[in-house]
Amino acid sequence: MIQMNIKTKDKNKLENETENQDDQVSQLRQDIASGDWVVIATGRAKRPDDFAKFERVKDDKGIDQCLFEDPVTSGQEKDVLIYTDKDGHWSLRVFPNKFPAVSSAVIAKAISEGPYFSMPGVGFHEIVVTRDHFKQLALMNVLEVAEVFDAFQERYLDLMNKKNVSYIAIFHNHGKEVGASIPHPHSQIIAIPVVAPYVKLELDGAQLYHKSNQHCVYCVMSEYESDCEKRVVFENEEFIAFCPFASRSAFEVWVMPKKHSPYFERITDTEKIKLAEVFSKSLNAIYTALNDPPYNFYIHTAPCDGKDYPYFHWHIEILPHTAIWAGFELETGIEISTIQPEVAAEYLRKQISNR
């Protein structure tokens, strides 16, 4: 077990402080990697099953009006990747977004206006679509989920070598409330010439922690969570899923490799299966516990800007949409969660054990 520096609380002290807190006293908790603060509002805490009462806005007009059911007929761009099953039918396909946030048809050239700086929105924007219109990721089996990660990796390896690409964002929106304008299950990949600000925050925090402690902060996190168990949702020999100590939202889950690895794109086929097992069980637990809630997930991996990031550790963050930002969150950037991550993790574990 890696020993943590005095700058982070040792295991016994942390457990005692957490367990001795009055249940009605809220806690300010800090993410030891990014430095972000959150409020765990135990004073207004909800019961775990209260979150299942949330009714998601479902806007499914059916297969006959779905743009992704038959991408060729609906006029999508030509596929850059397509997987087929044993019968020759497509199971997954990737194609350029018809309405991209960034475009490969422009030149990255700095633009200045007085004290301001900007540049054209250069990059690549692709859609990853799975075949079944009604089968979301939370309901897929391990091999189907592994195929999605396989597509993520294959497209990442191609895009990272494109000109003007420094970071590749891989993300998934489920539900109209969190940005899914088309209900057919799909993920998105956006390659851009700048490193995402939140990832930069994590990179800086990971580098600082490593400099001070000679250990990867995410390795410390995963080993501690696996050892103390109370926030673990599910784990196997390769990956662990847990509700972060400083969860930004109720039922937030992180999935990360136990072995140190800065780069998602270097994942092996065997590791993909193990990842798919942990990820799919966690996502299905969220689906069951919260009655199919809206959620986002994204992969945070080291940038592909030609620099080396040995101190970083790639991971996936799953964020169910259980609350709306109001004045406090908007002003301070400090999010409020109305359930302790320890309670959320226990409730999610029950969903898995009951299957």
Buried (B, 14 or more C-beta within 10 A) or exposed (E): EBEBEEEBBEBEEBEEEBEEBEEEEBBEBEBBBBEBBBBBBBEEBBEBEBBBEBEBEEEEEEEEEBBBBEBEEEEBBEBBBBBEEEEEEBBBBBBBBEEBEBBBEEEBEEEEEEEEEEBBBBBBBBBBBBBEBEBBBBBBEBEBBBBBBBBBBBBBEBBBEBEBBBBBBBBBBBBBBBBBEBBBBBBBBBBBBBBBEEBBBBBEBBBBBBEEBEBBBBBBBBBBBBEBEBBBBBBBEBBBBBBBBBBBBBBBBBBBBBEBBBBBBBBEEEBBBBBBBBBBBBBBBBBBBBEBBBBBBBBBBBBBEEEEBEBBBBBBBBBBBBBEEEEEBEEEEEBBBBBBBBBBBBBBBEBBEEE
